[in-house]
Amino acid sequence: MPLVRLRVTADEDGNRALMNALLSIEGIEHVEEIGDLMPHMDDDDSSSAGLPDDASPGFHQLEIEAPNEEAVRRIHALVERAAEVLEGAIEILDDDDDSM
């Protein structure tokens, strides 16, 4: 089964809406948000901690198990439309990308 991995920059509501939309694709049975493995360089003692300019939408990593290549194409198409609607950034990762 092909595995599609995404990096999503959106708030919690946007991420949840994306996950629900992905589950609505025929044949998709598994959409999972995986743990954030990247260390964040936020410094709680910084003079800029908590300022509005320092706040940003959430960062999410998703894995989707697709039953076939047609479902992968549908995932890609949905993700492209969702990025515009959510006004967020969604990166589709290749199998060769091991930085996740």
C-alpha positions as CSV (number, residue, x, y, z in Angstrom):
1,M,0.0,0.0,0.0
2,P,1.4,3.4,-0.9
3,L,2.0,5.8,2.0
4,V,1.6,9.5,1.5
5,R,3.3,11.8,4.0
6,L,2.4,15.5,4.5
7,R,3.7,18.4,6.4
8,V,0.9,20.8,7.2
9,T,1.1,24.4,8.5
10,A,-2.5,25.2,9.7
11,D,-4.4,25.7,12.9
12,E,-6.1,22.8,14.6
13,D,-9.4,23.3,12.9
14,G,-7.8,23.4,9.5
15,N,-5.8,20.3,10.1
16,R,-8.9,18.5,11.4
17,A,-10.8,19.6,8.3
18,L,-8.0,18.3,6.0
19,M,-7.9,14.9,7.8
20,N,-11.7,14.5,7.5
21,A,-11.5,15.4,3.8
22,L,-8.7,12.9,3.2
23,L,-10.9,10.2,5.0
24,S,-13.7,11.0,2.5
25,I,-11.6,9.8,-0.4
26,E,-12.8,6.3,-1.5
27,G,-10.5,3.6,-0.3
28,I,-8.7,5.7,2.4
29,E,-9.1,4.0,5.7
30,H,-6.1,5.4,7.6
31,V,-5.1,9.0,8.2
32,E,-2.8,9.6,11.2
33,E,-1.2,12.6,12.7
34,I,2.3,11.5,13.7
35,G,4.4,13.1,16.4
36,D,6.4,16.2,15.8
37,L,9.9,15.0,15.7
38,M,11.6,18.3,15.1
39,P,13.0,20.2,18.1
40,H,11.6,23.7,18.5
41,M,14.0,26.4,19.2
42,D,11.6,28.5,21.2
43,D,13.2,30.1,24.3
44,D,10.8,30.7,27.1
45,D,13.1,33.2,28.6
46,S,13.3,35.3,25.4
47,S,12.1,38.9,25.5
48,S,10.0,38.2,22.5
49,A,8.3,35.1,23.9
50,G,4.5,35.2,23.6
51,L,4.4,38.3,21.3
52,P,1.8,38.1,18.5
53,D,4.5,38.1,15.8
54,D,6.0,35.0,17.4
55,A,2.7,33.1,17.2
56,S,2.0,31.0,14.1
57,P,-0.4,28.3,12.9
58,G,0.3,24.8,14.1
59,F,2.7,22.4,12.4
60,H,1.3,18.9,11.8
61,Q,2.7,15.8,10.1
62,L,0.2,13.4,8.5
63,E,0.5,9.9,7.1
64,I,-2.1,8.5,4.8
65,E,-2.3,4.9,3.6
66,A,-3.6,4.7,0.1
67,P,-5.0,1.5,-1.5
68,N,-3.5,2.3,-4.9
69,E,-1.9,4.9,-7.2
70,E,-5.3,6.4,-8.2
71,A,-6.0,7.2,-4.5
72,V,-2.6,8.8,-4.3
73,R,-3.5,11.1,-7.2
74,R,-6.7,12.0,-5.5
75,I,-4.9,12.8,-2.3
76,H,-2.5,15.1,-4.2
77,A,-5.4,16.9,-5.9
78,L,-7.3,17.3,-2.6
79,V,-4.2,18.6,-0.8
80,E,-3.5,21.2,-3.5
81,R,-7.1,22.5,-3.2
82,A,-7.0,22.4,0.6
83,A,-3.9,24.5,0.8
84,E,-5.7,27.3,-1.0
85,V,-8.9,27.0,1.1
86,L,-7.1,26.7,4.4
87,E,-4.7,29.5,3.5
88,G,-1.9,27.3,4.8
89,A,1.1,25.4,3.5
90,I,1.0,21.7,2.8
91,E,4.1,19.9,1.7
92,I,3.9,16.5,0.0
93,L,6.9,14.4,0.9
94,D,8.6,11.9,-1.4
95,D,9.5,8.4,-0.4
96,D,13.1,9.5,-0.7
97,D,12.6,12.3,1.9
98,D,13.9,10.7,5.1
99,S,13.9,14.0,7.1
100,M,10.6,13.3,8.7
